[in-house]
Amino acid sequence: MAYLNYSTTQTARWLLAALILIAPFAQAGPNGADLYKQHCSSCHGLDGAGGVGVPLSLPSFLSSVPDTYLHRTIRYGRPGRVMPPFKHLSDAQINSVVQHLRSFAPGKVPDSIEMLVNGNVKRGAKLYAQYCASCHGATGVGGQGTGVTFSRPRELPIIAPSISNSGFLLAATDNMIKSTLMNGRPGTPMQSFIKLGLKEKDIDDIVSYVRSFETLKKTTTIRSKAESPVLVFDSPNDLKTTIENVKAAAVAENFRIIRVQDLEEGLVKKGTESGREVIIYFCNFQTLNDVLAIDPRVGLFLPCRATVVERQGKVQVMTINPRYLSSMYNNDELDKFCDQMLAIYNNIIEEATL
């Protein structure tokens, strides 16, 4: 009997020790805070206050969207906009990010009700034009720009999202859209349509019209990453002449020359630069302001620049390819700007290398 008691006690101790050792591993799962910091904070802010991306910490937002909406938004993104799809994350990882988002404004989470709203689409189109188009655009493509920009004043503190976007329509249920229209979003320009005097039937009609955007032909341009990242032109002139030609051509395109510097400046001991690789920086400040309003991340490759290089007696002019860069940003408005910039770059360099 004493042996049995000893054995039972010892076995219990071993089991307890094993549980203590494996407990952290058994309980360990994806860390939502870490995943959010890695994948989301650069656009939405570390505290969810917004930036390039819309604010996520607003209590009025989190209290009006179910977990399925957040999960699907992360999974599918917003095609043609800044928000990319996170197809490489597992469901468990996305769920952990969703739970981290909930920590910004703890409270009751709406049910994920897949309720269909049956309204009059034609009547909804008229109501949409009257009450929604001024912010969300005539075809629901959203306001100009993205998210929140703190560096300058804007007409709206938060840019109205694209509600005709396939990613939004895939993520949002009819019931969620209806609830948003009825209650509004305090802290944003989105008002309660009930307080504006609309009836529930009117709101049903608007929801049905918004849902009808799913059937519209999408015109989102798919950018090819096969584009060359750099534009290269041969110059028939010497280095000094080519530099002066680039400066003159940029000024002719209404750009101001910011500075001219040796490529090696700051990289080698002062006075030992080769002098055969020269960068010309130029800028149109109105254009700069307009494009930053579309997507502040563009500041990473602005102001505009051209590099003139002389190697083995051959002179070349090089610039970044705006179309290649636009494929990385997932923003239709930015695509249009990059097409314009490509044409300008071509004009400047062709003029400089005649």
ZIRA-V240637 format. One record per backbone hydrogen bond with DSSP energy under -0.5 kcal/mol. NH is the residue of the N-H (numbers start at 1). CO is the residue of the C=O. If there is no record, write none. Layout:
BEGIN
nh=<NH	NH>
co=<CO	CO>
END
This chain:
BEGIN
nh=<5	6	7	8	9	10	11	12	13	14	15	16	17	18	19	20	21	22	23	24	26	27	28	32	35	36	37	38	39	40	41	43	44	45	48	50	51	52	53	56	57	61	62	63	64	65	69	70	71	72	73	74	75	76	77	78	81	84	86	87	89	94	95	96	97	98	99	100	101	102	103	103	104	105	105	113	114	115	118	119	121	124	125	126	127	128	129	130	131	132	133	135	136	137	140	142	143	146	148	148	150	159	163	163	164	169	170	171	172	175	177	178	179	180	181	182	183	184	185	188	191	193	194	196	197	198	203	204	205	206	207	208	209	210	211	212	213	214	215	216	223	225	227	231	233	235	242	243	244	245	246	247	248	249	250	251	252	253	253	254	255	256	258	259	261	263	265	266	267	268	272	278	279	280	281	281	282	283	285	288	289	290	291	292	293	294	295	298	299	300	301	302	304	306	307	308	309	309	310	311	311	314	315	316	317	318	319	321	322	324	325	326	327	328	329	330	332	335	336	337	338	339	340	341	342	343	344	345	346	347	348	349	350	351	352	353	354>
co=<1	2	3	4	5	6	7	8	9	10	11	12	13	14	15	16	17	18	19	20	22	23	24	30	31	32	33	34	35	36	36	40	40	41	45	44	53	43	43	48	48	58	58	59	61	61	66	66	67	68	69	70	71	72	73	83	78	82	74	85	86	90	91	92	93	94	95	96	97	98	99	100	101	101	102	111	112	113	116	117	119	120	121	122	123	124	125	126	127	128	128	132	132	133	137	136	160	293	51	53	148	147	140	161	140	165	166	167	168	115	173	174	175	176	177	178	179	180	190	185	189	181	182	192	194	193	199	200	201	202	203	204	205	206	207	208	210	211	212	213	221	223	224	319	317	315	238	239	240	241	242	243	244	245	246	247	248	249	250	251	250	283	281	281	279	277	262	268	264	264	269	308	261	306	259	279	304	256	283	284	285	286	287	288	289	290	291	295	296	297	298	299	282	280	318	278	307	316	276	309	314	311	235	309	233	307	231	229	320	321	321	322	323	325	326	326	80	331	332	333	334	335	336	337	338	339	340	341	342	343	344	345	346	347	348	349	351>
END
